[in-house]
């Protein structure tokens, strides 16, 4: 199982708000949900900072990462521990 998680840093709050967007059988479905949440956030015109991750349920390492300040998306290379940009 995979989960898509959204983090939003509000300007007036020191800690990000974490919301699980859903649990999915496949990584692909979780990434699609995270991308949809990112698109909705960007279309909302917020000045707050947000990021989205996809990870195995309960894991502390993300397998997909995107944020609201750039167009880039990343995956984690589990062999090297390095973030790799998706192109």
C-alpha positions in Angstrom: 0.0 0.0 0.0 1.1 3.5 -0.8 0.0 6.8 0.6 -0.1 10.3 -0.9 0.6 13.0 1.7 0.3 16.8 1.5 2.2 19.2 3.8 1.3 22.9 3.9 3.4 25.5 5.6 1.1 28.4 6.5 2.9 31.7 6.9 1.4 32.3 10.4 2.2 28.8 11.7 5.6 27.3 12.5 4.7 23.7 11.9 3.5 22.3 8.5 0.0 20.8 8.4 0.2 17.2 7.2 -2.8 15.5 5.5 -2.9 12.0 4.1 -4.7 12.3 0.8 -5.4 8.6 0.5 -4.1 5.1 0.5 -3.6 3.3 -2.8 -2.8 -0.2 -4.0 -0.2 1.1 -6.5 2.5 3.8 -6.5 1.1 5.1 -9.8 -2.3 5.8 -8.3 -0.8 7.6 -5.3 1.4 9.8 -7.6 -1.6 10.7 -9.7 -3.5 11.8 -6.5 -0.5 13.8 -5.3 -0.2 15.5 -8.7 -3.9 16.3 -8.7 -3.6 17.9 -5.2 -0.6 19.9 -6.3 -2.5 21.2 -9.4 -5.5 22.2 -7.2 -3.2 24.0 -4.7 -1.4 25.9 -7.5 -4.7 26.9 -9.2 -5.9 28.2 -5.8 -3.3 30.9 -5.9 -2.1 30.4 -2.3 1.2 32.1 -1.2 1.8 29.4 1.3 4.4 26.7 0.7 3.3 23.1 0.1 4.8 19.8 -0.9 3.6 16.3 -1.6 5.1 13.0 -1.1 4.2 9.4 -2.0 5.6 6.7 0.3 4.9 3.2 1.3 2.3 3.2 4.1 4.1 4.2 7.4 7.5 4.7 5.8 9.7 7.6 6.6 11.3 7.8 3.1 9.4 9.2 0.2 9.3 7.7 -3.2 7.9 10.7 -5.0 8.4 14.4 -4.0 7.1 17.6 -5.6 6.6 21.1 -4.2 4.7 24.3 -4.9 7.7 26.4 -5.8 9.0 24.5 -8.8 7.9 22.4 -11.7 10.4 19.6 -10.7 9.4 16.2 -9.4 11.8 13.7 -7.8 12.1 10.1 -6.9 14.4 8.5 -4.4 17.0 6.1 -5.7 16.9 3.5 -2.9 20.2 2.0 -4.0 22.1 5.3 -3.5 19.8 7.3 -1.3 19.9 10.2 -3.8 17.0 12.2 -5.1 16.7 11.9 -8.9 14.8 14.5 -10.9 12.0 13.1 -13.1 12.3 14.4 -16.7 
